[in-house]
């Protein structure tokens, strides 16, 4: 998803695609740090929030991937945004929190489809409420369809991908050539794994 955002900005503004890609990643990284600060501050106070935010901001992986033209910064941002909003909804039952969680998880699933497995801990978070069984069941009845709704965009994207890659599709040859090229280029194990400089 962040690649499409970057592409749209580049199409409108022109210039260097790499610059816009890096800027998009930096903005997602800054947003993730802000979300973590906000969440930890509510749970544990300002000192803990400052420590958590600083650790995330200066962690080597954040520095490396937070400014690279890659998906990682947006994955972190959408994961934190979704979990913070979902936690707020599980704690309070506010519809506004659920309304923020659904698009955040939809964006996350569109970025990396296999992250739909996060639905398991999200449902488990509902069970952890201390407000009684009636509230738990009401939240399950609302929360599970909300997660299904968040997965609808990526399901539609997967259906589209299957359609355009079937034999006879005008795009099938291009898709197959791209996958074949990737398979040949990145044949496991990657030679970088044997290079001490990689670590």
C-alpha contacts under 8 A as a table, 3 or more apart, distances in Angstrom:
res1	aa1	res2	aa2	distance
1	X	4	X	5.22
1	X	5	X	6.42
1	X	107	X	6.90
1	X	110	X	6.33
1	X	111	X	5.13
2	X	5	X	4.91
2	X	6	X	6.08
2	X	24	X	7.26
2	X	25	X	7.96
2	X	71	X	6.41
2	X	74	X	6.39
2	X	111	X	7.44
3	X	6	X	5.04
3	X	7	X	6.04
3	X	21	X	7.26
3	X	70	X	7.83
3	X	71	X	7.32
4	X	7	X	4.90
4	X	8	X	6.06
5	X	8	X	5.16
5	X	9	X	6.28
5	X	24	X	7.90
6	X	9	X	5.17
6	X	10	X	6.08
6	X	17	X	7.56
6	X	20	X	5.92
6	X	21	X	5.43
6	X	24	X	6.43
7	X	10	X	5.03
7	X	11	X	5.99
7	X	17	X	7.43
8	X	11	X	5.05
8	X	12	X	6.30
9	X	12	X	5.24
9	X	13	X	5.86
9	X	14	X	7.65
9	X	20	X	7.17
10	X	13	X	5.16
10	X	14	X	4.81
10	X	15	X	6.77
10	X	16	X	7.41
10	X	17	X	5.94
10	X	20	X	6.50
11	X	14	X	5.63
14	X	17	X	7.69
15	X	19	X	7.89
16	X	19	X	5.21
16	X	20	X	6.57
17	X	20	X	5.24
17	X	21	X	6.06
18	X	21	X	5.00
18	X	22	X	6.09
18	X	69	X	6.65
19	X	22	X	5.22
19	X	23	X	6.08
20	X	23	X	4.97
20	X	24	X	6.03
21	X	24	X	5.17
21	X	25	X	6.34
21	X	68	X	7.47
21	X	69	X	4.74
21	X	70	X	7.62
22	X	25	X	5.09
22	X	26	X	6.16
22	X	67	X	5.21
22	X	68	X	5.30
22	X	69	X	4.81
23	X	26	X	5.02
23	X	27	X	6.18
23	X	67	X	7.13
24	X	27	X	5.21
24	X	28	X	6.28
24	X	69	X	7.84
25	X	28	X	5.12
25	X	29	X	6.10
25	X	65	X	7.95
25	X	66	X	5.64
25	X	67	X	5.46
25	X	68	X	6.47
25	X	69	X	6.34
25	X	70	X	7.08
25	X	71	X	7.59
25	X	72	X	8.00
25	X	73	X	5.46
25	X	74	X	6.71
26	X	29	X	4.98
26	X	30	X	6.14
26	X	66	X	5.56
26	X	67	X	5.09
26	X	73	X	7.49
27	X	30	X	5.14
27	X	31	X	6.08
28	X	31	X	4.99
28	X	32	X	6.15
28	X	66	X	7.77
28	X	73	X	5.54
28	X	74	X	5.38
28	X	76	X	8.00
28	X	77	X	5.83
29	X	32	X	5.05
29	X	33	X	6.34
29	X	57	X	7.88
29	X	62	X	7.55
29	X	66	X	5.44
29	X	67	X	7.89
29	X	73	X	5.31
29	X	74	X	7.29
29	X	76	X	7.64
29	X	77	X	6.74
30	X	33	X	5.16
30	X	34	X	6.25
30	X	57	X	7.88
31	X	34	X	5.07
31	X	35	X	6.14
31	X	77	X	6.43
32	X	35	X	5.07
32	X	36	X	6.15
32	X	73	X	7.90
32	X	76	X	6.48
32	X	77	X	4.55
32	X	80	X	6.62
32	X	81	X	7.72
33	X	36	X	5.19
33	X	37	X	6.18
33	X	53	X	5.30
33	X	54	X	7.91
33	X	56	X	6.50
33	X	57	X	6.39
34	X	37	X	5.10
34	X	38	X	6.18
34	X	53	X	7.19
35	X	38	X	5.10
35	X	39	X	6.13
35	X	77	X	7.90
35	X	80	X	6.70
35	X	81	X	6.73
35	X	84	X	7.72
36	X	39	X	5.17
36	X	40	X	6.03
36	X	49	X	7.26
36	X	52	X	7.11
36	X	53	X	6.14
36	X	80	X	7.05
37	X	40	X	5.39
37	X	41	X	5.88
37	X	49	X	4.69
37	X	50	X	6.34
37	X	52	X	6.75
37	X	53	X	5.33
38	X	41	X	5.25
38	X	42	X	6.41
38	X	49	X	7.13
39	X	42	X	5.40
39	X	43	X	6.47
39	X	49	X	7.62
39	X	84	X	6.46
40	X	43	X	5.03
40	X	44	X	5.60
40	X	45	X	6.74
40	X	46	X	7.75
40	X	48	X	6.65
40	X	49	X	4.77
40	X	52	X	7.45
41	X	44	X	5.38
41	X	45	X	4.27
41	X	46	X	4.95
41	X	47	X	7.74
41	X	48	X	6.79
41	X	49	X	4.77
41	X	50	X	8.00
42	X	45	X	6.10
44	X	48	X	6.05
44	X	49	X	7.12
45	X	48	X	5.78
45	X	49	X	6.25
46	X	49	X	4.96
46	X	50	X	6.00
47	X	50	X	5.17
47	X	51	X	6.24
48	X	51	X	5.09
48	X	52	X	6.11
49	X	52	X	5.12
49	X	53	X	6.03
50	X	53	X	5.18
50	X	54	X	6.04
51	X	54	X	5.24
51	X	55	X	6.07
52	X	55	X	5.17
52	X	56	X	6.20
53	X	56	X	5.19
53	X	57	X	6.06
54	X	57	X	5.01
54	X	58	X	6.10
55	X	58	X	5.43
55	X	59	X	5.72
56	X	59	X	5.34
56	X	62	X	6.60
57	X	62	X	6.18
57	X	63	X	7.15
58	X	62	X	6.55
58	X	63	X	6.27
59	X	62	X	5.21
59	X	63	X	6.31
60	X	63	X	5.07
60	X	64	X	6.04
61	X	64	X	5.07
61	X	65	X	5.87
61	X	66	X	7.55
62	X	65	X	5.37
62	X	66	X	4.85
62	X	67	X	7.98
62	X	73	X	7.85
63	X	66	X	5.28
63	X	67	X	6.55
64	X	67	X	6.39
64	X	68	X	6.65
65	X	68	X	4.99
65	X	69	X	7.87
65	X	70	X	6.95
65	X	72	X	6.35
65	X	73	X	6.59
66	X	72	X	7.30
66	X	73	X	5.32
70	X	73	X	7.21
71	X	74	X	5.56
71	X	75	X	6.25
71	X	111	X	7.33
72	X	75	X	5.05
72	X	76	X	6.31
73	X	76	X	5.24
73	X	77	X	6.24
74	X	77	X	4.94
74	X	78	X	6.01
74	X	108	X	7.92
74	X	111	X	7.95
75	X	78	X	5.35
75	X	79	X	5.97
75	X	108	X	6.07
75	X	111	X	6.86
75	X	112	X	7.68
76	X	79	X	5.17
76	X	80	X	6.13
77	X	80	X	5.30
77	X	81	X	6.01
78	X	81	X	4.98
78	X	82	X	5.91
78	X	104	X	5.36
78	X	105	X	6.61
78	X	107	X	6.72
78	X	108	X	5.37
79	X	82	X	5.24
79	X	83	X	6.10
79	X	104	X	7.38
79	X	105	X	7.04
79	X	108	X	6.52
80	X	83	X	5.17
80	X	84	X	5.87
81	X	84	X	5.31
81	X	85	X	6.15
81	X	101	X	6.99
81	X	104	X	6.07
82	X	85	X	5.31
82	X	86	X	5.91
82	X	100	X	7.29
82	X	101	X	4.56
82	X	102	X	7.21
82	X	104	X	4.96
82	X	105	X	5.49
83	X	86	X	4.93
83	X	87	X	5.83
83	X	101	X	7.16
83	X	122	X	7.93
84	X	87	X	5.19
84	X	88	X	6.23
84	X	101	X	7.82
85	X	88	X	5.05
85	X	89	X	6.22
85	X	97	X	5.02
85	X	98	X	6.44
85	X	100	X	6.03
85	X	101	X	4.96
86	X	89	X	5.01
86	X	90	X	6.09
86	X	97	X	6.60
86	X	98	X	6.17
86	X	101	X	5.48
86	X	122	X	7.57
87	X	90	X	5.05
87	X	91	X	6.07
87	X	125	X	7.53
88	X	91	X	5.14
88	X	92	X	6.00
88	X	93	X	7.51
88	X	94	X	7.51
88	X	97	X	6.02
89	X	92	X	5.25
89	X	93	X	4.64
89	X	94	X	5.35
89	X	95	X	6.99
89	X	96	X	7.95
89	X	97	X	5.11
89	X	98	X	5.62
90	X	93	X	5.72
90	X	125	X	7.09
90	X	126	X	5.85
90	X	129	X	6.91
90	X	139	X	7.52
91	X	129	X	6.94
93	X	97	X	7.86
93	X	139	X	7.65
94	X	97	X	5.56
94	X	98	X	6.85
95	X	98	X	5.09
95	X	99	X	6.07
96	X	99	X	4.92
96	X	100	X	6.40
97	X	100	X	5.19
97	X	101	X	6.25
98	X	101	X	4.93
98	X	102	X	6.25
98	X	146	X	7.95
99	X	102	X	5.74
99	X	103	X	7.24
100	X	103	X	6.03
100	X	104	X	6.42
101	X	104	X	5.16
101	X	105	X	6.15
102	X	105	X	5.32
102	X	106	X	6.06
102	X	146	X	6.42
102	X	147	X	6.80
102	X	149	X	7.29
102	X	150	X	5.20
103	X	106	X	4.79
103	X	107	X	6.02
103	X	150	X	6.40
104	X	107	X	5.23
104	X	108	X	6.22
105	X	108	X	4.80
105	X	109	X	6.01
105	X	147	X	7.92
105	X	150	X	5.86
105	X	151	X	7.82
106	X	109	X	5.21
106	X	110	X	6.16
106	X	149	X	7.95
106	X	150	X	4.35
106	X	151	X	5.88
106	X	152	X	7.72
106	X	153	X	6.65
106	X	154	X	7.30
107	X	110	X	5.08
107	X	111	X	6.19
108	X	111	X	5.05
108	X	112	X	6.31
108	X	113	X	7.80
108	X	115	X	7.26
109	X	112	X	5.18
109	X	113	X	4.71
109	X	114	X	7.16
109	X	115	X	5.80
109	X	116	X	5.99
109	X	150	X	7.82
109	X	151	X	6.70
109	X	154	X	6.17
110	X	113	X	5.80
110	X	153	X	7.00
110	X	154	X	5.11
110	X	157	X	7.97
112	X	115	X	5.81
113	X	116	X	6.20
113	X	154	X	6.73
114	X	117	X	6.39
115	X	118	X	5.72
116	X	119	X	5.82
116	X	151	X	7.30
117	X	120	X	5.98
118	X	121	X	5.70
118	X	122	X	6.31
119	X	122	X	4.94
119	X	123	X	6.11
119	X	147	X	6.90
120	X	123	X	5.40
120	X	124	X	6.31
121	X	124	X	4.75
121	X	125	X	6.10
122	X	125	X	5.12
122	X	126	X	6.91
123	X	126	X	5.34
123	X	127	X	6.96
123	X	140	X	7.38
123	X	143	X	7.50
123	X	144	X	7.26
124	X	127	X	5.18
124	X	128	X	6.72
125	X	128	X	5.23
125	X	129	X	7.27
126	X	129	X	5.88
126	X	136	X	6.27
126	X	139	X	6.72
126	X	140	X	6.81
127	X	136	X	6.13
129	X	132	X	7.34
129	X	136	X	6.80
131	X	134	X	7.99
131	X	135	X	6.07
131	X	136	X	7.38
132	X	135	X	5.64
132	X	136	X	6.43
133	X	136	X	4.95
133	X	137	X	6.15
134	X	137	X	5.30
134	X	138	X	6.24
135	X	138	X	5.06
135	X	139	X	6.08
136	X	139	X	5.18
136	X	140	X	6.11
137	X	140	X	4.96
137	X	141	X	6.09
138	X	141	X	5.12
138	X	142	X	6.39
139	X	142	X	5.10
139	X	143	X	5.51
140	X	143	X	4.91
140	X	144	X	5.67
141	X	144	X	6.11
141	X	145	X	7.05
142	X	145	X	5.87
142	X	146	X	6.32
143	X	146	X	4.96
143	X	147	X	6.30
144	X	147	X	5.19
144	X	148	X	6.37
145	X	148	X	4.89
145	X	149	X	6.08
146	X	149	X	4.98
146	X	150	X	6.26
147	X	150	X	4.93
147	X	151	X	6.34
148	X	151	X	5.07
148	X	152	X	6.41
149	X	152	X	5.22
149	X	153	X	7.99
150	X	153	X	6.93
151	X	154	X	5.58
151	X	155	X	6.16
152	X	155	X	5.01
152	X	156	X	6.16
153	X	156	X	5.17
153	X	157	X	6.22
154	X	157	X	4.85
154	X	158	X	6.11
155	X	158	X	5.09
155	X	159	X	6.25
156	X	159	X	5.09
156	X	160	X	6.18
157	X	160	X	5.02
157	X	161	X	6.14
158	X	161	X	4.94
158	X	162	X	6.20
159	X	162	X	5.18
159	X	163	X	6.24
160	X	163	X	5.10
160	X	164	X	6.28
161	X	164	X	5.39
161	X	165	X	6.16
162	X	165	X	5.28
162	X	166	X	6.28
163	X	166	X	5.60
163	X	169	X	7.53
164	X	169	X	5.57
164	X	170	X	7.51
164	X	171	X	5.89
164	X	172	X	6.12
165	X	169	X	6.36
165	X	171	X	6.48
165	X	172	X	4.40
165	X	173	X	7.95
165	X	175	X	6.41
165	X	176	X	7.58
166	X	169	X	5.76
166	X	172	X	6.05
167	X	172	X	6.09
168	X	172	X	6.98
169	X	172	X	5.20
170	X	173	X	7.19
171	X	174	X	5.42
171	X	175	X	6.28
172	X	175	X	5.17
172	X	176	X	6.03
173	X	176	X	5.16
173	X	177	X	6.02
174	X	177	X	5.15
174	X	178	X	6.15
175	X	178	X	5.13
175	X	179	X	6.24
176	X	179	X	5.17
176	X	180	X	5.96
177	X	180	X	5.05
177	X	181	X	5.99
178	X	181	X	5.13
178	X	182	X	6.25
179	X	182	X	5.11
179	X	183	X	6.12
180	X	183	X	5.05
180	X	184	X	6.19
181	X	184	X	5.20
181	X	185	X	6.00
182	X	185	X	5.06
182	X	186	X	5.79
183	X	186	X	5.41
183	X	187	X	5.69
184	X	187	X	5.54
186	X	190	X	6.43
187	X	190	X	6.42
189	X	193	X	7.26
190	X	193	X	5.77
190	X	194	X	7.96
191	X	194	X	5.68
191	X	195	X	7.06
192	X	195	X	5.10
192	X	198	X	6.18
193	X	196	X	7.78
193	X	198	X	6.88
195	X	198	X	5.60
195	X	199	X	7.62
196	X	199	X	5.56
